């Protein structure tokens, strides 16, 4: 009986260690910057073409290594300006749109280097209505 109890305790200890390591890994994965909101929003239908893309992340992003590009309905790149933080919000990315947007579907592709040093990227689309 004593051997069985020691074996059970060892297995519980291993299980506890595995659970703790899994939680730590999950916590660090969640620490990366993720897109919380955007203007225009994903799948939005806007009546007026936006003057800028406004992206808001879960943590600060490094402007030197972050940005966004815009592709138009014809699959061609749309001219944009240099990214900046909106106000003093280091968790935001504001990208001016320097070209006039015609009606159609646009795709935003963004990439950021979060303040924790991790690179994250993604994309979404919106429609400009006629």
LINZIKA-V621677 format. One record per residue. N is the residue number from 1. RES is the residue in three letters. OMEGA is omega in degrees with one decimal (NA if undefined). D_CENTER is the distance of its C-alpha to the mean C-alpha in Angstrom with 1 decimal. Layout:
n:N res:RES omega:OMEGA d_center:D_CENTER
n:N res:RES omega:OMEGA d_center:D_CENTER
This chain:
n:1 res:UNK omega:-178.5 d_center:54.2
n:2 res:UNK omega:179.5 d_center:53.2
n:3 res:UNK omega:179.3 d_center:51.6
n:4 res:UNK omega:179.3 d_center:49.6
n:5 res:UNK omega:179.5 d_center:48.3
n:6 res:UNK omega:178.7 d_center:47.2
n:7 res:UNK omega:177.6 d_center:45.4
n:8 res:UNK omega:179.8 d_center:43.6
n:9 res:UNK omega:178.1 d_center:42.6
n:10 res:UNK omega:179.5 d_center:41.2
n:11 res:UNK omega:177.0 d_center:39.2
n:12 res:UNK omega:179.0 d_center:37.8
n:13 res:UNK omega:178.0 d_center:36.9
n:14 res:UNK omega:178.8 d_center:35.1
n:15 res:UNK omega:178.8 d_center:33.3
n:16 res:UNK omega:179.3 d_center:32.3
n:17 res:UNK omega:178.9 d_center:31.0
n:18 res:UNK omega:178.8 d_center:29.0
n:19 res:UNK omega:179.9 d_center:27.4
n:20 res:UNK omega:179.1 d_center:26.6
n:21 res:UNK omega:177.6 d_center:25.1
n:22 res:UNK omega:178.6 d_center:22.9
n:23 res:UNK omega:179.0 d_center:21.7
n:24 res:UNK omega:179.2 d_center:21.0
n:25 res:UNK omega:178.7 d_center:19.0
n:26 res:UNK omega:179.4 d_center:17.0
n:27 res:UNK omega:-179.6 d_center:16.5
n:28 res:UNK omega:177.3 d_center:15.2
n:29 res:UNK omega:179.9 d_center:12.7
n:30 res:UNK omega:-177.4 d_center:11.4
n:31 res:UNK omega:179.3 d_center:11.5
n:32 res:UNK omega:177.3 d_center:8.4
n:33 res:UNK omega:172.9 d_center:5.8
n:34 res:UNK omega:-177.8 d_center:3.4
n:35 res:UNK omega:179.4 d_center:3.3
n:36 res:UNK omega:-179.7 d_center:7.0
n:37 res:UNK omega:179.0 d_center:8.8
n:38 res:UNK omega:173.6 d_center:9.8
n:39 res:UNK omega:-7.2 d_center:13.4
n:40 res:UNK omega:-178.0 d_center:14.6
n:41 res:UNK omega:175.9 d_center:12.9
n:42 res:UNK omega:178.8 d_center:12.2
n:43 res:UNK omega:179.1 d_center:15.8
n:44 res:UNK omega:171.7 d_center:17.4
n:45 res:UNK omega:-175.9 d_center:20.8
n:46 res:UNK omega:179.3 d_center:21.6
n:47 res:UNK omega:-180.0 d_center:25.3
n:48 res:UNK omega:179.1 d_center:24.7
n:49 res:UNK omega:179.8 d_center:22.6
n:50 res:UNK omega:176.8 d_center:20.0
n:51 res:UNK omega:-178.9 d_center:20.8
n:52 res:UNK omega:170.1 d_center:17.2
n:53 res:UNK omega:179.0 d_center:13.6
n:54 res:UNK omega:-178.8 d_center:12.1
n:55 res:UNK omega:-179.6 d_center:8.4
n:56 res:UNK omega:-174.5 d_center:8.1
n:57 res:UNK omega:-177.4 d_center:6.1
n:58 res:UNK omega:177.0 d_center:7.9
n:59 res:UNK omega:-177.4 d_center:9.6
n:60 res:UNK omega:178.3 d_center:11.0
n:61 res:UNK omega:-179.0 d_center:10.0
n:62 res:UNK omega:-177.0 d_center:12.9
n:63 res:UNK omega:-177.9 d_center:13.9
n:64 res:UNK omega:-174.8 d_center:16.1
n:65 res:UNK omega:-178.5 d_center:13.6
n:66 res:UNK omega:178.3 d_center:10.7
n:67 res:UNK omega:178.4 d_center:11.1
n:68 res:UNK omega:174.9 d_center:10.9
n:69 res:UNK omega:-176.9 d_center:13.8
n:70 res:UNK omega:178.0 d_center:15.5
n:71 res:UNK omega:-176.5 d_center:17.9
n:72 res:UNK omega:-178.6 d_center:20.8
n:73 res:UNK omega:179.7 d_center:22.9
n:74 res:UNK omega:179.8 d_center:25.1
n:75 res:UNK omega:177.5 d_center:22.2
n:76 res:UNK omega:178.8 d_center:22.9
n:77 res:UNK omega:177.1 d_center:20.6
n:78 res:UNK omega:-178.7 d_center:20.7
n:79 res:UNK omega:177.0 d_center:21.5
n:80 res:UNK omega:178.0 d_center:19.0
n:81 res:UNK omega:-179.1 d_center:19.7
n:82 res:UNK omega:178.1 d_center:18.3
n:83 res:UNK omega:177.3 d_center:15.0
n:84 res:UNK omega:172.0 d_center:15.8
n:85 res:UNK omega:175.4 d_center:14.8
n:86 res:UNK omega:-175.7 d_center:15.9
n:87 res:UNK omega:176.9 d_center:19.0
n:88 res:UNK omega:-176.3 d_center:18.8
n:89 res:UNK omega:-179.3 d_center:15.3
n:90 res:UNK omega:178.7 d_center:13.6
n:91 res:UNK omega:-179.8 d_center:10.4
n:92 res:UNK omega:176.2 d_center:10.5
n:93 res:UNK omega:178.5 d_center:10.6
n:94 res:UNK omega:-177.8 d_center:13.5
n:95 res:UNK omega:179.7 d_center:14.7
n:96 res:UNK omega:174.7 d_center:18.3
n:97 res:UNK omega:-173.5 d_center:19.5
n:98 res:UNK omega:179.4 d_center:22.9
n:99 res:UNK omega:175.1 d_center:24.3
n:100 res:UNK omega:-178.5 d_center:25.7
n:101 res:UNK omega:175.3 d_center:23.9
n:102 res:UNK omega:176.0 d_center:26.3
n:103 res:UNK omega:178.1 d_center:25.9
n:104 res:UNK omega:-178.0 d_center:23.8
n:105 res:UNK omega:179.5 d_center:20.5
n:106 res:UNK omega:179.5 d_center:17.7
n:107 res:UNK omega:176.7 d_center:14.6
n:108 res:UNK omega:172.6 d_center:11.6
n:109 res:UNK omega:-177.3 d_center:10.1
n:110 res:UNK omega:174.4 d_center:7.5
n:111 res:UNK omega:179.0 d_center:7.4
n:112 res:UNK omega:167.7 d_center:7.3
n:113 res:UNK omega:-178.1 d_center:9.8
n:114 res:UNK omega:-178.4 d_center:9.4
n:115 res:UNK omega:177.4 d_center:12.8
n:116 res:UNK omega:174.6 d_center:13.5
n:117 res:UNK omega:-179.2 d_center:13.7
n:118 res:UNK omega:176.9 d_center:11.1
n:119 res:UNK omega:178.8 d_center:9.4
n:120 res:UNK omega:177.7 d_center:6.1
n:121 res:UNK omega:179.0 d_center:5.9
n:122 res:UNK omega:179.3 d_center:6.0
n:123 res:UNK omega:175.3 d_center:8.5
n:124 res:UNK omega:-179.4 d_center:10.3
n:125 res:UNK omega:175.6 d_center:13.8
n:126 res:UNK omega:180.0 d_center:16.3
n:127 res:UNK omega:170.6 d_center:20.1
n:128 res:UNK omega:-177.9 d_center:22.4
n:129 res:UNK omega:179.2 d_center:25.6
n:130 res:UNK omega:NA d_center:29.0
